[in-house]
Amino acid sequence: MGAHHVTVCQKPDWFIGTILIGNTLSLVLFGILLAQFFEPYLISVLPESLNNDISLLFIQTLLSTSIILFSAEFLPKSIFLINPNRMLAISAIPFRIIYFILSPITLVIVSLSKFVIKSIFRLEYSEQRPVFGLTDLDYY
């Protein structure tokens, strides 16, 4: 866990990039899988008047959003708030593996972001490492 901590502290933009890429990919895949899971059941249960593509999409979206909000947003944040050190220790190795797998994509996205910030928006890109406190978790 110590080596992972050093890597994350040296490249906070890569850490954030990896988290955002992984989060986006997992939400898309989870949404697709949930839609495939719910579709046969919804087709068999819905009345004929609601059994069309638009109604199915709307209901699948509502169900998927509810499940994702609870399982991917509320639950993990609550668990991390209760015991952050233990959860960090448990998640360090899986995150390191995901960090390694997503590093080529992260390299492209972070490089593209820096290019856009510097060249297109003509802003200064800061490598300054942000300092987060305990209260920052409450606002995330």
Backbone bond lengths (Angstrom), bond angles and torsions (degrees), N, CA, C in turn:
res aa  C-N    CA-C-N  psi(-1)  N-CA   C-N-CA  omega(-1)  CA-C   N-CA-C  phi
1 M - - - 1.447 - - 1.524 110.74 -
2 G 1.319 118.32 -31.19 1.451 121.31 -179.33 1.514 112.92 -63.30
3 A 1.340 117.25 -43.29 1.468 121.26 179.40 1.518 110.66 -64.31
4 H 1.306 116.49 -38.42 1.470 120.29 178.13 1.526 110.04 -64.29
5 H 1.317 116.55 -41.66 1.460 121.09 179.88 1.518 110.40 -60.40
6 V 1.337 117.91 -41.45 1.456 121.53 179.50 1.524 110.05 -63.42
7 T 1.338 117.99 -44.70 1.458 121.64 179.91 1.523 110.84 -61.12
8 V 1.305 117.66 -45.55 1.460 122.09 -179.51 1.523 110.76 -63.53
9 C 1.323 117.46 -41.04 1.465 120.61 -179.58 1.521 111.82 -69.60
10 Q 1.342 118.14 -30.99 1.456 120.98 179.77 1.524 111.85 -75.56
11 K 1.321 117.90 -30.56 1.461 122.12 -177.24 1.529 110.80 -130.99
12 P 1.333 117.61 71.46 1.467 118.52 -178.12 1.523 112.62 -65.15
13 D 1.351 117.52 -29.63 1.453 119.44 178.15 1.536 110.79 -67.19
14 W 1.324 117.25 -34.17 1.469 120.56 175.81 1.519 110.25 -69.37
15 F 1.324 117.07 -38.87 1.464 121.43 178.76 1.527 110.43 -60.94
16 I 1.320 116.06 -49.31 1.464 120.50 -179.81 1.523 110.14 -66.02
17 G 1.336 116.79 -41.92 1.464 120.78 178.10 1.515 112.13 -60.26
18 T 1.325 116.53 -44.08 1.468 120.79 179.06 1.520 111.02 -63.64
19 I 1.318 117.10 -42.70 1.464 120.46 178.83 1.532 110.78 -62.91
20 L 1.318 117.17 -44.64 1.464 120.29 -179.02 1.530 112.01 -66.79
21 I 1.328 117.28 -41.70 1.466 120.80 178.10 1.524 110.19 -65.15
22 G 1.323 116.83 -47.58 1.465 120.78 179.29 1.516 111.98 -61.98
23 N 1.316 116.61 -41.08 1.464 121.08 178.72 1.523 110.76 -63.60
24 T 1.317 116.94 -45.41 1.466 120.87 -179.98 1.523 110.99 -63.38
25 L 1.324 116.77 -48.01 1.470 120.27 179.55 1.526 111.73 -60.73
26 S 1.331 116.21 -43.66 1.463 118.70 -178.24 1.524 111.64 -67.43
27 L 1.336 117.89 -37.86 1.463 120.34 178.73 1.525 111.42 -66.49
28 V 1.331 116.94 -40.62 1.464 120.11 178.58 1.523 110.36 -65.09
29 L 1.329 116.94 -48.53 1.470 120.13 179.99 1.523 111.79 -63.16
30 F 1.317 116.92 -42.15 1.454 121.34 179.34 1.528 110.47 -63.36
31 G 1.330 116.70 -41.45 1.467 121.03 178.38 1.518 111.97 -63.19
32 I 1.332 116.96 -42.73 1.469 121.06 178.30 1.522 110.84 -63.95
33 L 1.328 116.41 -45.84 1.468 119.98 -179.77 1.526 112.26 -64.76
34 L 1.327 117.15 -40.57 1.465 119.89 177.78 1.519 111.45 -65.13
35 A 1.333 116.88 -38.84 1.468 120.30 178.60 1.529 109.82 -62.54
36 Q 1.317 117.33 -43.56 1.466 120.96 178.45 1.525 111.40 -65.96
37 F 1.314 116.12 -34.74 1.456 120.95 179.78 1.526 111.40 -69.28
38 F 1.333 117.03 -44.70 1.463 121.36 -175.82 1.524 114.11 -78.20
39 E 1.316 117.98 -27.86 1.463 120.72 -171.80 1.532 114.24 -56.02
40 P 1.343 120.67 -50.82 1.472 118.67 -179.67 1.532 112.83 -60.24
41 Y 1.326 116.08 -39.97 1.461 120.25 179.91 1.526 110.61 -65.28
42 L 1.333 116.69 -46.26 1.467 120.66 -178.77 1.522 111.50 -63.75
43 I 1.326 117.42 -39.68 1.461 120.56 178.87 1.524 110.85 -61.32
44 S 1.329 116.55 -38.37 1.465 119.82 -178.74 1.525 113.06 -77.54
45 V 1.315 118.17 -23.57 1.463 121.98 -174.69 1.528 113.18 -97.30
46 L 1.315 117.38 -35.16 1.469 120.44 -175.13 1.525 111.36 -68.56
47 P 1.327 116.23 143.70 1.472 119.17 173.92 1.533 109.80 -66.25
48 E 1.300 116.18 159.48 1.472 122.17 -176.14 1.535 112.68 -55.77
49 S 1.317 117.15 -36.16 1.470 120.48 -178.18 1.535 112.62 -67.11
50 L 1.334 117.18 -27.38 1.471 121.19 179.15 1.527 112.76 -101.04
51 N 1.306 116.88 0.00 1.460 120.74 -175.54 1.531 110.23 -88.21
52 N 1.353 115.56 69.67 1.462 121.40 176.20 1.526 108.73 -137.01
53 D 1.319 116.16 170.92 1.471 120.68 -174.33 1.523 113.10 -61.42
54 I 1.316 117.35 -40.02 1.469 120.57 -177.49 1.532 110.67 -67.47
55 S 1.313 117.32 -44.63 1.469 121.04 178.72 1.526 110.72 -64.04
56 L 1.329 115.98 -43.84 1.469 119.77 178.20 1.523 111.07 -59.91
57 L 1.310 116.82 -46.53 1.461 121.11 179.93 1.528 110.79 -61.12
58 F 1.323 117.06 -43.88 1.464 121.37 -179.59 1.533 110.93 -62.70
59 I 1.324 117.35 -46.65 1.471 120.82 -178.97 1.525 110.96 -68.19
60 Q 1.333 116.77 -41.78 1.472 120.23 176.65 1.529 110.52 -60.23
61 T 1.322 116.62 -41.07 1.463 120.79 179.37 1.520 111.10 -64.06
62 L 1.331 117.24 -44.13 1.467 120.60 178.21 1.532 111.76 -62.15
63 L 1.336 116.34 -46.82 1.462 119.89 179.97 1.528 111.64 -64.34
64 S 1.324 116.78 -46.66 1.470 121.06 -179.51 1.525 110.95 -62.35
65 T 1.322 117.06 -44.08 1.456 121.11 -179.77 1.520 110.89 -62.01
66 S 1.317 117.66 -42.56 1.467 121.28 178.85 1.525 111.12 -62.10
67 I 1.309 116.31 -46.54 1.467 120.57 -179.46 1.527 110.76 -65.25
68 I 1.333 116.97 -43.73 1.462 120.97 -179.01 1.520 111.41 -66.00
69 L 1.328 117.69 -42.33 1.467 119.88 179.02 1.525 111.47 -59.30
70 F 1.316 115.89 -40.65 1.466 118.61 -179.85 1.524 111.51 -74.92
71 S 1.340 117.22 -51.96 1.466 120.48 -171.57 1.522 114.56 -80.30
72 A 1.333 118.40 -26.50 1.462 119.83 -176.23 1.531 113.36 -109.14
73 E 1.304 117.96 -14.12 1.460 119.90 -179.19 1.529 111.66 -115.25
74 F 1.309 116.75 -61.60 1.462 120.65 -174.43 1.526 113.00 -69.14
75 L 1.320 117.22 -53.47 1.467 121.91 -174.41 1.529 113.53 -60.39
76 P 1.340 120.38 -51.71 1.464 119.22 -179.73 1.528 113.50 -61.40
77 K 1.329 116.89 -40.89 1.460 119.31 -179.87 1.527 110.95 -65.66
78 S 1.311 116.94 -38.23 1.466 120.52 177.95 1.519 110.84 -65.03
79 I 1.318 116.56 -44.16 1.467 120.70 179.97 1.524 110.44 -64.32
80 F 1.330 117.77 -42.90 1.470 120.86 179.06 1.523 111.35 -65.60
81 L 1.331 117.74 -34.57 1.460 119.82 178.06 1.528 111.62 -68.45
82 I 1.330 117.19 -34.84 1.459 121.07 -178.76 1.523 111.24 -69.35
83 N 1.345 117.37 -45.82 1.458 120.55 -177.37 1.531 110.16 -143.77
84 P 1.335 117.67 76.35 1.465 120.85 -173.80 1.526 114.11 -64.51
85 N 1.328 118.43 -39.54 1.463 120.34 -177.58 1.528 111.93 -66.03
86 R 1.308 116.45 -43.76 1.465 120.31 179.37 1.532 110.53 -65.67
87 M 1.329 116.92 -42.71 1.459 119.83 -179.20 1.531 111.33 -67.31
88 L 1.323 116.87 -35.56 1.457 120.23 176.24 1.520 110.60 -65.01
89 A 1.324 116.63 -41.63 1.467 120.32 178.30 1.527 111.18 -64.51
90 I 1.322 117.20 -39.64 1.466 121.37 -179.48 1.531 110.96 -69.64
91 S 1.317 116.79 -39.01 1.465 119.91 -173.73 1.530 114.28 -90.47
92 A 1.321 119.10 -5.61 1.466 121.28 -176.12 1.525 112.68 -63.17
93 I 1.311 118.11 -47.42 1.469 120.55 -178.17 1.526 111.49 -69.62
94 P 1.337 120.13 -47.66 1.469 117.91 175.65 1.531 112.49 -58.81
95 F 1.329 117.07 -38.89 1.463 118.70 178.74 1.521 110.88 -65.26
96 R 1.313 117.83 -38.70 1.469 121.29 178.67 1.528 110.41 -60.86
97 I 1.319 117.20 -40.12 1.469 121.43 178.19 1.523 109.97 -65.37
98 I 1.327 116.92 -46.82 1.463 121.21 178.73 1.528 110.19 -63.58
99 Y 1.317 117.05 -39.95 1.468 122.75 177.69 1.527 109.86 -58.18
100 F 1.331 116.95 -43.28 1.466 121.78 179.26 1.530 111.23 -67.12
101 I 1.325 116.95 -44.06 1.473 121.34 -178.55 1.531 111.12 -65.03
102 L 1.322 116.52 -41.34 1.463 120.70 -176.41 1.530 114.06 -88.09
103 S 1.342 117.94 -1.56 1.464 120.17 -175.40 1.529 114.19 -58.85
104 P 1.351 120.95 -37.30 1.474 117.82 176.84 1.538 112.56 -63.65
105 I 1.324 116.44 -41.40 1.460 120.18 178.79 1.529 109.73 -67.56
106 T 1.329 116.28 -41.09 1.460 120.75 179.38 1.522 110.64 -62.56
107 L 1.328 117.82 -40.60 1.463 121.50 178.03 1.526 110.60 -57.86
108 V 1.323 116.78 -46.60 1.463 120.92 -179.97 1.527 111.06 -63.85
109 I 1.321 117.14 -47.92 1.474 121.40 -176.78 1.527 111.42 -65.80
110 V 1.339 117.79 -44.76 1.464 120.72 -179.24 1.529 109.83 -66.69
111 S 1.315 117.67 -42.06 1.470 120.71 177.87 1.520 111.06 -63.28
112 L 1.311 116.91 -43.44 1.464 121.03 177.95 1.531 110.84 -62.90
113 S 1.316 116.64 -41.61 1.474 120.85 178.47 1.521 111.27 -62.07
114 K 1.341 116.61 -44.83 1.462 120.39 178.36 1.526 110.57 -62.46
115 F 1.325 116.40 -41.42 1.466 120.61 179.27 1.526 110.60 -61.59
116 V 1.317 116.77 -46.59 1.466 120.82 -179.44 1.527 110.80 -62.87
117 I 1.321 116.76 -43.78 1.468 120.74 -179.34 1.530 110.91 -63.58
118 K 1.345 116.29 -46.47 1.466 120.49 -175.80 1.526 112.82 -77.78
119 S 1.324 117.25 -47.75 1.466 120.45 -170.02 1.518 114.19 -90.18
120 I 1.296 117.34 -40.99 1.456 119.62 -175.66 1.526 111.49 -87.49
121 F 1.339 116.54 -49.66 1.464 119.79 179.71 1.524 112.82 -84.53
122 R 1.318 116.63 -11.94 1.463 123.32 179.71 1.535 111.85 53.65
123 L 1.318 113.95 44.95 1.460 120.49 176.63 1.518 109.16 -108.23
124 E 1.307 115.18 161.50 1.462 119.79 178.17 1.527 108.56 -84.08
125 Y 1.337 115.46 129.43 1.466 119.77 177.26 1.511 107.71 -92.25
126 S 1.322 116.28 127.87 1.461 121.33 -177.40 1.521 110.32 -103.96
127 E 1.322 115.62 129.19 1.466 121.06 174.44 1.522 110.54 -89.19
128 Q 1.318 116.95 7.37 1.460 121.93 -178.48 1.517 110.16 -58.30
129 R 1.289 115.81 134.74 1.454 121.36 -179.34 1.529 109.45 -86.88
130 P 1.347 116.50 122.11 1.467 118.46 -179.62 1.525 110.98 -70.84
131 V 1.310 114.81 150.72 1.454 120.66 177.08 1.524 107.35 -107.70
132 F 1.319 116.09 122.86 1.448 120.91 -179.61 1.521 109.77 -108.32
133 G 1.304 115.45 142.38 1.446 120.93 176.72 1.512 111.24 -113.55
134 L 1.305 116.74 178.12 1.449 122.63 -179.44 1.534 111.71 -61.05
135 T 1.308 116.90 -36.35 1.461 119.58 -177.95 1.525 111.99 -71.58
136 D 1.330 119.47 -19.21 1.473 121.41 178.39 1.522 111.19 -64.07
137 L 1.303 118.14 -28.46 1.458 121.74 178.35 1.519 110.74 -64.24
138 D 1.321 116.76 -31.79 1.459 120.30 -178.85 1.526 112.48 -69.42
139 Y 1.324 116.69 -25.83 1.465 121.13 -176.51 1.508 113.17 -98.42
140 Y 1.320 118.81 -0.75 1.468 121.95 -179.05 1.499 110.87 -83.17
